[in-house]
Amino acid sequence: QFIKQTLNDIGMSHLWISQSPVNLKWFSAAIKLRISDQFFQTWNESLEDSSKSYTYRIIKENCKFEDYLITLPRRYREILTKFRLSNHKLPIEKLRYYGVERCKRICKLCNTNEIGDEFHYIFCCPYFSLDRTRYLDKFYCSKQNTLKFNLLFNVTNKGKLIRLAKFIEIKIGRASCR
């Protein structure tokens, strides 16, 4: 019954119905591929449907294990993970809990009237301009865009990731005190 239901769920019920012999290597590979495809499709749909996953969608290109989870010391790994998952107290997240519309979750550290989201604090907020130049490469700080945001969070250089984590630690600490 389990095999029949699984084949039905993955759109391969014809194999159960026909009961004709199949190549086991092909059968195993086809089922693995179909289940994997369905998983990734469901994962992408859940991200698209979530209002909270805006930043995560920019950062996370593929559903795969992230190298920083094993290359960085625990402290920095936790900082980056929490930030990537919006587990912080920036206005974009904190005010969401109070039902404030996204467009009204403004940064209180500067007078730009921009939404206080992850992108703003990493790239735009004038309050962090000195820290930004200290911890981030010039490439990321000029002509900021979501592609550079993605590149920054997907860099593989351990030193750059640690500097990013330090910048986030400083920034989040100051931003959440307000």
N, C-alpha and C positions, 0 to 999 in steps of 0.2 A: 504494500500500500504506500509506503514512504517513497519508494522509487517511482511509482506511478505518479504520485502527487508532485514530486520534484520535477519529473519530466514535463508534466503539465504546466507547472509554474514557470518553467524556463522556455516554454513554447516548443518543446520537442516531444509532445505526446504522440506524434506519429510513430516514433520508435517503439513505444509501448503497444500501440494498436497493431502495427504491422508484425511485430514479433519476428522479424526476419533477422538473420545473423548479420552482425556488423563487426568491423575491425575494432578490436578493443583499444588500440592506441588512438585511433581516430575518435572513438566514442568518448574516451577519457578526456582527450584534449578539447573536444567540442563542448562537452559539459562544463569543463573548467573555464573555458573562454566565455561561454554564455552566462555563467554565474558571475564571473568577474565583470563582464559588461553590464549586467543588471545592477550589480553593487555600485559601480561607478556612476551609472545613470541615476540611481536613487540618491547617492551622495551629492551629486551636482544639483538635483532638484531640491533637496533639502536646503542647500546653501542659497539657492535662488529664492526660495520661499521665505527665508528667514530675514527679518528686518535687522536683526542684530549682527548678521555675518558680513556686513558690507566691507569692512577692513580685511577680514579673513579671506574673502573672495579675491581681493587684490593681491594679498600676500601668497596665498596657497594656490599654486598652479596645478599640482597633481596630488592625488591621494596617495602619498608615499611617506615612508619614514624620513624624518628630517635629521640630517647629520649632526646638527648643532646639539641634538639631544644626547649625543655621546661624546662629542668633542669638547664641549664647554664644561667648566666647573659648575657644580650644582647651583650656586648662587645666581650666576648669569643665565644659566639654562632656565631657571624658574622665572626670572625677570622677563626674558624674551617670550616664554610660553604664555605667561599671564597677559602680556601686552598683546600678543598675536590673537589671543582668545577674548580680548576686551574685558579681561578680569582686572579692572582698574577703576579709579574714581574720577576720571576725566568727565567733563560735563556731558559729553555724548552718551556716556553710559550711566552716570549717576542720575542725571535728570530723566532718563528713560524710565527709571523706577517710579518716578513721581508723575509719570504720564505727560511730561512736557513734550510738545511737538519737536521733531528733529530740528527744524529751522530755528527754534528758539533756545537751543542748547549752546549758547554763546560762550566763548572763552572770556573769562573774567580777568585774565592776566594782562591783556592788551586792549587797545581800543579799536581793533580792526572790525569788530562786529562779525567775525567769522565763527562758524560752528566749531566748538571746542572738541574736535575729534582727533584721532591719532595722526592723521596727515597734517593737520594744522600744527600740532605740537612738535612733530618731528621736523617739519620743513618751514613753516610760515611764522609762527608766533615770535614777534620781536623780543619778547621777554627772554627767550632762550638763545638769542643770536650768538652770544659769546660762547656758551656751552656747545652750541651747534658747530661752530668753527673749531672748537677744541677737540670734539669727539668724532665728527663726521668728515669724510673726504670732501674736498671742494666739488667734485663731480656731482655729488648728491645735493649740494646746497645751491647750485645755480640752475635756473630754469626747472624748478621742481614739477614733477608730474607723477601720475600713478605708476608709470613704467619704472621710474627711478625708485619709487617707494617699494615696488616689487623687487627690483634688483638689490636694494639695500637689505631687505629682509631675507633674501635668498643668497647672499654672499657666503662663500665657503671659507674665507680667510678667518681663522680663529681670532686673530688680533682685532680685525675689524668688527667681528661679532661682539667681542668683549667691550670694545669702545661704544658700540651701539647700546649694549646692555647698560653700561655705566651712564650714558646719556639718558636713557629711559628712566633709570633709577633716580637720577637727579630731577628730571622733568616731572615724573609722576609724583615724586615726593613733594615738590613745590606746588604743583597744580592741584593736588588733592588737599593741601592745607588751606586752600581758599574757599 
